[in-house]
Amino acid sequence: MASRLILYAGADTDLPARLRGGLGGLDCFVVYSPVVVARVFIRSDIKYSLLLSDDSEEGAELERFARSLPHREQTPVVIVKKSGGLNGLLASIRRLTGRVP
């Protein structure tokens, strides 16, 4: 199992595969969850290095929910904007995981 687990909760079902390809060699695994199911994963004791969510009202609510849980207060949250581009997102993930390109 990878040492860094990333949870993506959003509508873009292809994003996790694109992230996996772009994060090759970083020992990260990206888990996808629809927003409606993500609360279960966020509430769990699974150790996530990073939470990703869409730039939407659902994504903002998910971030607020995560921040309300004591075991998620320090977990970084990145809001994924459609216009941001994959390279920018990959660079952010690398910085947050301590692997600057």
MIMITOR-245902 format. One record per atom (N, C-alpha, C): atom name; x, z negated, y negated; residue number from 0. Coordinates in pm, 1 decimal, padded with zeros to 6 digits. Last residue first. Layout:
N
{atom CA	c1 X	c3 Z	c2 Y	seq NUM}
...
//
This chain:
101
{atom N	c1 00871.8	c3 00740.7	c2 -01913.8	seq 100}
{atom CA	c1 00933.6	c3 00866.4	c2 -01868.0	seq 100}
{atom C	c1 01064.8	c3 00894.6	c2 -01935.9	seq 100}
{atom N	c1 00861.4	c3 00401.1	c2 -01826.6	seq 99}
{atom CA	c1 00864.2	c3 00496.6	c2 -01937.3	seq 99}
{atom C	c1 00934.9	c3 00622.1	c2 -01889.3	seq 99}
{atom N	c1 00711.2	c3 00193.0	c2 -01661.6	seq 98}
{atom CA	c1 00787.0	c3 00310.6	c2 -01617.5	seq 98}
{atom C	c1 00782.4	c3 00417.1	c2 -01724.6	seq 98}
{atom N	c1 00538.8	c3 -00015.4	c2 -01701.7	seq 97}
{atom CA	c1 00680.9	c3 -00039.6	c2 -01717.3	seq 97}
{atom C	c1 00768.7	c3 00074.7	c2 -01674.6	seq 97}
{atom N	c1 00276.1	c3 00034.1	c2 -01707.3	seq 96}
{atom CA	c1 00330.1	c3 -00008.9	c2 -01576.9	seq 96}
{atom C	c1 00480.7	c3 -00030.4	c2 -01583.2	seq 96}
{atom N	c1 00238.4	c3 00122.1	c2 -01964.4	seq 95}
{atom CA	c1 00174.5	c3 -00003.0	c2 -01923.4	seq 95}
{atom C	c1 00225.1	c3 -00053.9	c2 -01790.0	seq 95}
{atom N	c1 00380.5	c3 00367.5	c2 -01961.6	seq 94}
{atom CA	c1 00423.6	c3 00257.3	c2 -02049.5	seq 94}
{atom C	c1 00366.7	c3 00123.6	c2 -02001.8	seq 94}
{atom N	c1 00225.2	c3 00508.8	c2 -01772.1	seq 93}
{atom CA	c1 00367.2	c3 00481.6	c2 -01747.1	seq 93}
{atom C	c1 00418.3	c3 00366.7	c2 -01833.3	seq 93}
{atom N	c1 -00017.1	c3 00522.2	c2 -01910.1	seq 92}
{atom CA	c1 -00009.5	c3 00449.5	c2 -01783.8	seq 92}
{atom C	c1 00134.8	c3 00415.8	c2 -01750.7	seq 92}
{atom N	c1 00059.8	c3 00684.6	c2 -02127.1	seq 91}
{atom CA	c1 00010.0	c3 00548.0	c2 -02149.7	seq 91}
{atom C	c1 00020.7	c3 00464.2	c2 -02023.0	seq 91}
{atom N	c1 00125.0	c3 00922.0	c2 -01991.9	seq 90}
{atom CA	c1 00228.2	c3 00851.4	c2 -02069.1	seq 90}
{atom C	c1 00186.4	c3 00707.2	c2 -02095.0	seq 90}
{atom N	c1 -00128.6	c3 00989.5	c2 -01889.8	seq 89}
{atom CA	c1 -00018.4	c3 00958.4	c2 -01798.3	seq 89}
{atom C	c1 00093.0	c3 00881.9	c2 -01869.7	seq 89}
{atom N	c1 -00262.0	c3 01041.0	c2 -02132.0	seq 88}
{atom CA	c1 -00306.8	c3 00932.5	c2 -02044.2	seq 88}
{atom C	c1 -00196.2	c3 00891.6	c2 -01947.6	seq 88}
{atom N	c1 -00118.0	c3 01263.4	c2 -02222.1	seq 87}
{atom CA	c1 -00122.4	c3 01141.7	c2 -02302.1	seq 87}
{atom C	c1 -00163.7	c3 01021.5	c2 -02219.5	seq 87}
{atom N	c1 -00176.1	c3 01445.9	c2 -02014.6	seq 86}
{atom CA	c1 -00038.1	c3 01403.6	c2 -02040.4	seq 86}
{atom C	c1 -00031.7	c3 01275.2	c2 -02122.6	seq 86}
{atom N	c1 -00456.8	c3 01489.3	c2 -02031.1	seq 85}
{atom CA	c1 -00398.8	c3 01419.9	c2 -01916.4	seq 85}
{atom C	c1 -00258.3	c3 01369.0	c2 -01944.6	seq 85}
{atom N	c1 -00643.1	c3 01434.6	c2 -02333.3	seq 84}
{atom CA	c1 -00551.0	c3 01510.8	c2 -02249.9	seq 84}
{atom C	c1 -00485.5	c3 01426.1	c2 -02142.2	seq 84}
{atom N	c1 -00835.5	c3 01342.1	c2 -02513.7	seq 83}
{atom CA	c1 -00700.1	c3 01287.7	c2 -02515.8	seq 83}
{atom C	c1 -00599.1	c3 01364.6	c2 -02434.0	seq 83}
{atom N	c1 -01096.4	c3 01415.6	c2 -02494.8	seq 82}
{atom CA	c1 -01011.3	c3 01498.1	c2 -02580.0	seq 82}
{atom C	c1 -00865.6	c3 01454.0	c2 -02578.5	seq 82}
{atom N	c1 -01205.5	c3 01216.1	c2 -02338.0	seq 81}
{atom CA	c1 -01199.0	c3 01352.7	c2 -02284.8	seq 81}
{atom C	c1 -01103.1	c3 01438.9	c2 -02365.1	seq 81}
{atom N	c1 -01041.1	c3 00907.4	c2 -02318.1	seq 80}
{atom CA	c1 -01114.4	c3 01001.7	c2 -02402.2	seq 80}
{atom C	c1 -01096.8	c3 01141.7	c2 -02345.5	seq 80}
{atom N	c1 -01052.1	c3 00607.5	c2 -02159.2	seq 79}
{atom CA	c1 -01013.2	c3 00746.9	c2 -02139.3	seq 79}
{atom C	c1 -01102.7	c3 00836.2	c2 -02225.0	seq 79}
{atom N	c1 -00923.0	c3 00303.4	c2 -02239.8	seq 78}
{atom CA	c1 -01042.7	c3 00385.3	c2 -02254.3	seq 78}
{atom C	c1 -00998.1	c3 00531.3	c2 -02253.0	seq 78}
{atom N	c1 -00767.4	c3 00068.3	c2 -02044.8	seq 77}
{atom CA	c1 -00746.6	c3 00190.9	c2 -02121.0	seq 77}
{atom C	c1 -00877.7	c3 00267.7	c2 -02121.5	seq 77}
{atom N	c1 -00673.5	c3 -00264.0	c2 -02022.8	seq 76}
{atom CA	c1 -00785.3	c3 -00170.6	c2 -02012.2	seq 76}
{atom C	c1 -00754.6	c3 -00051.1	c2 -02101.2	seq 76}
{atom N	c1 -00472.3	c3 -00500.9	c2 -01845.1	seq 75}
{atom CA	c1 -00485.8	c3 -00396.5	c2 -01947.2	seq 75}
{atom C	c1 -00604.5	c3 -00304.1	c2 -01917.2	seq 75}
{atom N	c1 -00567.3	c3 -00828.6	c2 -01781.0	seq 74}
{atom CA	c1 -00554.2	c3 -00696.0	c2 -01721.3	seq 74}
{atom C	c1 -00569.7	c3 -00590.0	c2 -01829.8	seq 74}
{atom N	c1 -00621.5	c3 -01074.7	c2 -01886.7	seq 73}
{atom CA	c1 -00490.0	c3 -01017.2	c2 -01916.0	seq 73}
{atom C	c1 -00469.0	c3 -00878.9	c2 -01855.4	seq 73}
{atom N	c1 -00881.0	c3 -01134.5	c2 -01795.8	seq 72}
{atom CA	c1 -00849.1	c3 -01142.3	c2 -01938.9	seq 72}
{atom C	c1 -00718.8	c3 -01071.8	c2 -01974.9	seq 72}
{atom N	c1 -00953.9	c3 -01153.4	c2 -01534.8	seq 71}
{atom CA	c1 -00932.5	c3 -01018.6	c2 -01589.0	seq 71}
{atom C	c1 -00893.0	c3 -01019.5	c2 -01736.5	seq 71}
{atom N	c1 -01012.3	c3 -01410.6	c2 -01465.9	seq 70}
{atom CA	c1 -00904.9	c3 -01344.6	c2 -01390.6	seq 70}
{atom C	c1 -00879.1	c3 -01201.6	c2 -01437.5	seq 70}
{atom N	c1 -01232.2	c3 -01474.0	c2 -01638.3	seq 69}
{atom CA	c1 -01100.3	c3 -01535.8	c2 -01656.4	seq 69}
{atom C	c1 -00987.4	c3 -01462.4	c2 -01584.4	seq 69}
{atom N	c1 -01432.6	c3 -01224.0	c2 -01777.9	seq 68}
{atom CA	c1 -01391.5	c3 -01289.4	c2 -01653.7	seq 68}
{atom C	c1 -01250.8	c3 -01345.5	c2 -01667.9	seq 68}
{atom N	c1 -01472.0	c3 -01080.4	c2 -02003.4	seq 67}
{atom CA	c1 -01546.2	c3 -01207.6	c2 -01991.9	seq 67}
{atom C	c1 -01506.6	c3 -01285.5	c2 -01867.4	seq 67}
{atom N	c1 -01338.9	c3 -00842.5	c2 -01969.8	seq 66}
{atom CA	c1 -01277.8	c3 -00943.7	c2 -02057.9	seq 66}
{atom C	c1 -01348.7	c3 -01078.7	c2 -02049.7	seq 66}
{atom N	c1 -01527.9	c3 -00706.2	c2 -01814.2	seq 65}
{atom CA	c1 -01398.2	c3 -00743.5	c2 -01757.4	seq 65}
{atom C	c1 -01333.5	c3 -00854.6	c2 -01839.6	seq 65}
{atom N	c1 -01733.0	c3 -00672.2	c2 -02007.9	seq 64}
{atom CA	c1 -01757.5	c3 -00748.4	c2 -01885.1	seq 64}
{atom C	c1 -01625.8	c3 -00796.3	c2 -01824.6	seq 64}
{atom N	c1 -01603.6	c3 -00506.8	c2 -02192.1	seq 63}
{atom CA	c1 -01650.1	c3 -00640.3	c2 -02232.7	seq 63}
{atom C	c1 -01674.0	c3 -00729.5	c2 -02111.6	seq 63}
{atom N	c1 -01566.6	c3 -00281.5	c2 -02024.9	seq 62}
{atom CA	c1 -01450.9	c3 -00352.6	c2 -02080.6	seq 62}
{atom C	c1 -01490.8	c3 -00493.4	c2 -02124.3	seq 62}
{atom N	c1 -01832.3	c3 -00211.4	c2 -01980.7	seq 61}
{atom CA	c1 -01748.6	c3 -00250.4	c2 -01867.1	seq 61}
{atom C	c1 -01624.3	c3 -00326.0	c2 -01914.7	seq 61}
{atom N	c1 -01907.1	c3 -00139.1	c2 -02238.0	seq 60}
{atom CA	c1 -01971.8	c3 -00254.3	c2 -02174.4	seq 60}
{atom C	c1 -01889.6	c3 -00304.4	c2 -02056.3	seq 60}
{atom N	c1 -01748.6	c3 00088.1	c2 -02266.4	seq 59}
{atom CA	c1 -01728.7	c3 -00025.5	c2 -02356.9	seq 59}
{atom C	c1 -01789.8	c3 -00152.2	c2 -02298.1	seq 59}
{atom N	c1 -01862.5	c3 00249.6	c2 -02065.8	seq 58}
{atom CA	c1 -01722.1	c3 00210.1	c2 -02057.7	seq 58}
{atom C	c1 -01691.6	c3 00090.2	c2 -02145.1	seq 58}
{atom N	c1 -02120.4	c3 00283.0	c2 -02168.7	seq 57}
{atom CA	c1 -02101.7	c3 00217.5	c2 -02038.6	seq 57}
{atom C	c1 -01958.4	c3 00168.5	c2 -02022.4	seq 57}
{atom N	c1 -02061.0	c3 00423.7	c2 -02400.1	seq 56}
{atom CA	c1 -02118.8	c3 00289.6	c2 -02413.5	seq 56}
{atom C	c1 -02104.4	c3 00212.8	c2 -02282.2	seq 56}
{atom N	c1 -01735.7	c3 00573.2	c2 -02350.5	seq 55}
{atom CA	c1 -01881.3	c3 00578.5	c2 -02356.1	seq 55}
{atom C	c1 -01932.9	c3 00436.5	c2 -02376.1	seq 55}
{atom N	c1 -01474.9	c3 00681.0	c2 -02233.8	seq 54}
{atom CA	c1 -01508.7	c3 00653.5	c2 -02373.4	seq 54}
{atom C	c1 -01659.6	c3 00674.0	c2 -02390.4	seq 54}
{atom N	c1 -01429.9	c3 00534.1	c2 -01906.6	seq 53}
{atom CA	c1 -01461.4	c3 00642.8	c2 -01998.6	seq 53}
{atom C	c1 -01491.2	c3 00591.3	c2 -02138.7	seq 53}
{atom N	c1 -01153.6	c3 00325.2	c2 -01804.7	seq 52}
{atom CA	c1 -01296.1	c3 00358.1	c2 -01813.0	seq 52}
{atom C	c1 -01316.8	c3 00466.4	c2 -01917.5	seq 52}
{atom N	c1 -00920.6	c3 00157.5	c2 -01602.1	seq 51}
{atom CA	c1 -00949.4	c3 00274.3	c2 -01684.5	seq 51}
{atom C	c1 -01100.0	c3 00294.3	c2 -01687.6	seq 51}
{atom N	c1 -00713.3	c3 -00117.6	c2 -01565.7	seq 50}
{atom CA	c1 -00850.2	c3 -00069.3	c2 -01554.9	seq 50}
{atom C	c1 -00867.1	c3 00047.2	c2 -01651.5	seq 50}
{atom N	c1 -00427.1	c3 -00217.0	c2 -01382.6	seq 49}
{atom CA	c1 -00483.2	c3 -00146.4	c2 -01496.6	seq 49}
{atom C	c1 -00626.7	c3 -00106.3	c2 -01464.8	seq 49}
{atom N	c1 -00361.0	c3 -00355.1	c2 -01162.6	seq 48}
{atom CA	c1 -00260.9	c3 -00352.4	c2 -01268.6	seq 48}
{atom C	c1 -00319.0	c3 -00296.4	c2 -01396.7	seq 48}
{atom N	c1 -00574.0	c3 -00568.6	c2 -00982.3	seq 47}
{atom CA	c1 -00555.3	c3 -00439.6	c2 -01046.8	seq 47}
{atom C	c1 -00450.1	c3 -00452.2	c2 -01155.8	seq 47}
{atom N	c1 -00632.9	c3 -00739.0	c2 -00703.7	seq 46}
{atom CA	c1 -00537.6	c3 -00740.1	c2 -00815.0	seq 46}
{atom C	c1 -00516.1	c3 -00598.0	c2 -00867.8	seq 46}
{atom N	c1 -00948.7	c3 -00856.8	c2 -00617.6	seq 45}
{atom CA	c1 -00849.6	c3 -00750.8	c2 -00598.1	seq 45}
{atom C	c1 -00761.7	c3 -00744.9	c2 -00723.0	seq 45}
{atom N	c1 -01154.1	c3 -01032.5	c2 -00638.3	seq 44}
{atom CA	c1 -01019.3	c3 -01086.8	c2 -00657.1	seq 44}
{atom C	c1 -00910.3	c3 -00983.0	c2 -00631.3	seq 44}
{atom N	c1 -01432.5	c3 -00885.2	c2 -00823.0	seq 43}
{atom CA	c1 -01358.4	c3 -00925.3	c2 -00702.6	seq 43}
{atom C	c1 -01220.9	c3 -00982.1	c2 -00738.7	seq 43}
{atom N	c1 -01530.1	c3 -00781.0	c2 -01057.0	seq 42}
{atom CA	c1 -01560.2	c3 -00921.5	c2 -01028.0	seq 42}
{atom C	c1 -01476.9	c3 -00973.7	c2 -00910.4	seq 42}
{atom N	c1 -01454.1	c3 -00518.2	c2 -01024.9	seq 41}
{atom CA	c1 -01393.8	c3 -00597.2	c2 -01133.4	seq 41}
{atom C	c1 -01415.4	c3 -00746.5	c2 -01109.2	seq 41}
{atom N	c1 -01618.6	c3 -00437.3	c2 -00813.3	seq 40}
{atom CA	c1 -01473.1	c3 -00436.3	c2 -00797.7	seq 40}
{atom C	c1 -01405.6	c3 -00524.4	c2 -00903.3	seq 40}
{atom N	c1 -01868.7	c3 -00470.4	c2 -00935.8	seq 39}
{atom CA	c1 -01839.4	c3 -00539.9	c2 -00810.5	seq 39}
{atom C	c1 -01688.5	c3 -00548.1	c2 -00790.7	seq 39}
{atom N	c1 -01852.6	c3 -00295.5	c2 -01153.7	seq 38}
{atom CA	c1 -01865.2	c3 -00440.0	c2 -01177.3	seq 38}
{atom C	c1 -01831.4	c3 -00520.7	c2 -01052.4	seq 38}
{atom N	c1 -01859.0	c3 -00037.9	c2 -01040.5	seq 37}
{atom CA	c1 -01731.8	c3 -00095.7	c2 -01084.4	seq 37}
{atom C	c1 -01738.4	c3 -00245.4	c2 -01109.9	seq 37}
{atom N	c1 -02101.3	c3 00077.1	c2 -00998.3	seq 36}
{atom CA	c1 -02043.9	c3 -00000.2	c2 -00887.6	seq 36}
{atom C	c1 -01920.6	c3 -00078.2	c2 -00931.9	seq 36}
{atom N	c1 -02154.8	c3 00214.9	c2 -01231.6	seq 35}
{atom CA	c1 -02256.1	c3 00121.0	c2 -01182.8	seq 35}
{atom C	c1 -02204.2	c3 00033.0	c2 -01069.7	seq 35}
{atom N	c1 -01932.8	c3 00388.5	c2 -01257.4	seq 34}
{atom CA	c1 -01947.6	c3 00273.5	c2 -01346.9	seq 34}
{atom C	c1 -02044.9	c3 00170.2	c2 -01291.4	seq 34}
{atom N	c1 -01778.7	c3 00472.8	c2 -00945.2	seq 33}
{atom CA	c1 -01878.2	c3 00499.3	c2 -01049.4	seq 33}
{atom C	c1 -01897.5	c3 00372.4	c2 -01132.6	seq 33}
{atom N	c1 -01431.0	c3 00452.8	c2 -00894.2	seq 32}
{atom CA	c1 -01560.6	c3 00389.0	c2 -00875.6	seq 32}
{atom C	c1 -01656.1	c3 00437.9	c2 -00982.9	seq 32}
{atom N	c1 -01116.2	c3 00516.9	c2 -00744.2	seq 31}
{atom CA	c1 -01228.3	c3 00563.0	c2 -00824.8	seq 31}
{atom C	c1 -01353.6	c3 00483.4	c2 -00790.7	seq 31}
{atom N	c1 -00784.8	c3 00407.8	c2 -00769.3	seq 30}
{atom CA	c1 -00912.0	c3 00390.9	c2 -00700.6	seq 30}
{atom C	c1 -01022.0	c3 00435.7	c2 -00794.8	seq 30}
{atom N	c1 -00457.4	c3 00506.2	c2 -00738.9	seq 29}
{atom CA	c1 -00574.1	c3 00510.1	c2 -00826.4	seq 29}
{atom C	c1 -00699.7	c3 00505.0	c2 -00741.0	seq 29}
{atom N	c1 -00152.2	c3 00348.7	c2 -00701.2	seq 28}
{atom CA	c1 -00265.4	c3 00406.6	c2 -00629.9	seq 28}
{atom C	c1 -00387.2	c3 00395.5	c2 -00720.2	seq 28}
{atom N	c1 00198.1	c3 00384.1	c2 -00757.0	seq 27}
{atom CA	c1 00063.9	c3 00350.0	c2 -00805.5	seq 27}
{atom C	c1 -00039.8	c3 00414.6	c2 -00714.7	seq 27}
{atom N	c1 00470.2	c3 00448.6	c2 -00753.2	seq 26}
{atom CA	c1 00418.5	c3 00346.1	c2 -00663.8	seq 26}
{atom C	c1 00284.6	c3 00292.4	c2 -00713.5	seq 26}
{atom N	c1 00565.5	c3 00663.1	c2 -00891.7	seq 25}
{atom CA	c1 00550.1	c3 00537.3	c2 -00965.3	seq 25}
{atom C	c1 00492.8	c3 00424.3	c2 -00880.5	seq 25}
{atom N	c1 00572.6	c3 00902.7	c2 -00756.1	seq 24}
{atom CA	c1 00696.9	c3 00827.5	c2 -00766.1	seq 24}
{atom C	c1 00684.7	c3 00695.7	c2 -00840.1	seq 24}
{atom N	c1 00318.4	c3 01057.5	c2 -00945.0	seq 23}
{atom CA	c1 00404.2	c3 01059.6	c2 -00827.5	seq 23}
{atom C	c1 00534.1	c3 00985.0	c2 -00851.7	seq 23}
{atom N	c1 00132.5	c3 01080.4	c2 -01137.8	seq 22}
{atom CA	c1 00202.2	c3 00952.0	c2 -01128.7	seq 22}
{atom C	c1 00293.0	c3 00944.6	c2 -01006.7	seq 22}
{atom N	c1 00006.7	c3 01323.9	c2 -01110.5	seq 21}
{atom CA	c1 00092.6	c3 01302.6	c2 -01226.6	seq 21}
{atom C	c1 00173.3	c3 01174.7	c2 -01221.9	seq 21}
{atom N	c1 -00145.7	c3 01284.7	c2 -00877.7	seq 20}
{atom CA	c1 -00044.3	c3 01389.5	c2 -00883.7	seq 20}
{atom C	c1 00055.1	c3 01366.6	c2 -00996.2	seq 20}
{atom N	c1 -00313.5	c3 01078.3	c2 -00963.5	seq 19}
{atom CA	c1 -00223.7	c3 01057.8	c2 -00848.5	seq 19}
{atom C	c1 -00111.1	c3 01159.8	c2 -00849.4	seq 19}
{atom N	c1 -00453.7	c3 01211.2	c2 -01167.2	seq 18}
{atom CA	c1 -00363.4	c3 01100.3	c2 -01199.6	seq 18}
{atom C	c1 -00264.7	c3 01076.0	c2 -01086.2	seq 18}
{atom N	c1 -00601.9	c3 01393.2	c2 -01018.0	seq 17}
{atom CA	c1 -00505.9	c3 01443.9	c2 -01117.2	seq 17}
{atom C	c1 -00406.6	c3 01334.4	c2 -01156.3	seq 17}
{atom N	c1 -00756.8	c3 01211.6	c2 -00870.7	seq 16}
{atom CA	c1 -00664.4	c3 01302.4	c2 -00801.3	seq 16}
{atom C	c1 -00560.0	c3 01357.9	c2 -00897.5	seq 16}
{atom N	c1 -00905.9	c3 01084.0	c2 -01079.6	seq 15}
{atom CA	c1 -00812.8	c3 01009.2	c2 -00994.2	seq 15}
{atom C	c1 -00712.8	c3 01097.8	c2 -00920.9	seq 15}
{atom N	c1 -01059.8	c3 01306.5	c2 -01196.0	seq 14}
{atom CA	c1 -00949.5	c3 01240.8	c2 -01266.7	seq 14}
{atom C	c1 -00856.4	c3 01162.6	c2 -01174.2	seq 14}
{atom N	c1 -01282.8	c3 01398.3	c2 -01066.2	seq 13}
{atom CA	c1 -01155.6	c3 01466.1	c2 -01039.3	seq 13}
{atom C	c1 -01035.6	c3 01394.5	c2 -01101.1	seq 13}
{atom N	c1 -01500.7	c3 01260.7	c2 -01162.5	seq 12}
{atom CA	c1 -01460.1	c3 01234.3	c2 -01024.6	seq 12}
{atom C	c1 -01328.8	c3 01301.6	c2 -00987.4	seq 12}
{atom N	c1 -01573.4	c3 01124.6	c2 -01443.8	seq 11}
{atom CA	c1 -01486.6	c3 01235.3	c2 -01403.5	seq 11}
{atom C	c1 -01431.6	c3 01209.8	c2 -01263.2	seq 11}
{atom N	c1 -01708.4	c3 00891.7	c2 -01510.6	seq 10}
{atom CA	c1 -01785.9	c3 01005.2	c2 -01463.4	seq 10}
{atom C	c1 -01701.0	c3 01119.3	c2 -01409.1	seq 10}
{atom N	c1 -01562.1	c3 00575.7	c2 -01406.4	seq 9}
{atom CA	c1 -01611.0	c3 00674.9	c2 -01500.5	seq 9}
{atom C	c1 -01681.0	c3 00790.0	c2 -01432.6	seq 9}
{atom N	c1 -01313.1	c3 00371.7	c2 -01354.3	seq 8}
{atom CA	c1 -01458.8	c3 00368.3	c2 -01348.4	seq 8}
{atom C	c1 -01510.7	c3 00465.1	c2 -01452.7	seq 8}
{atom N	c1 -01024.7	c3 00328.0	c2 -01180.8	seq 7}
{atom CA	c1 -01088.8	c3 00416.3	c2 -01278.2	seq 7}
{atom C	c1 -01238.4	c3 00412.4	c2 -01253.3	seq 7}
{atom N	c1 -00778.7	c3 00094.1	c2 -01125.9	seq 6}
{atom CA	c1 -00920.6	c3 00121.5	c2 -01105.9	seq 6}
{atom C	c1 -00969.8	c3 00211.8	c2 -01217.8	seq 6}
{atom N	c1 -00470.6	c3 00086.7	c2 -00967.5	seq 5}
{atom CA	c1 -00540.0	c3 00123.6	c2 -01090.8	seq 5}
{atom C	c1 -00684.0	c3 00155.4	c2 -01056.2	seq 5}
{atom N	c1 -00216.1	c3 -00109.4	c2 -00843.0	seq 4}
{atom CA	c1 -00348.2	c3 -00056.3	c2 -00815.5	seq 4}
{atom C	c1 -00419.0	c3 -00033.3	c2 -00948.2	seq 4}
{atom N	c1 00109.4	c3 -00104.9	c2 -00741.6	seq 3}
{atom CA	c1 00023.3	c3 -00106.3	c2 -00859.0	seq 3}
{atom C	c1 -00107.8	c3 -00037.3	c2 -00824.8	seq 3}
{atom N	c1 00229.5	c3 -00078.8	c2 -00495.1	seq 2}
{atom CA	c1 00243.8	c3 -00208.2	c2 -00562.9	seq 2}
{atom C	c1 00156.0	c3 -00218.7	c2 -00687.0	seq 2}
{atom N	c1 00043.5	c3 00069.9	c2 -00225.2	seq 1}
{atom CA	c1 00117.9	c3 00079.1	c2 -00351.2	seq 1}
{atom C	c1 00123.8	c3 -00057.0	c2 -00418.8	seq 1}
{atom N	c1 00084.2	c3 00000.0	c2 00118.2	seq 0}
{atom CA	c1 00000.0	c3 00000.0	c2 00000.0	seq 0}
{atom C	c1 00088.9	c3 00000.0	c2 -00124.7	seq 0}
//
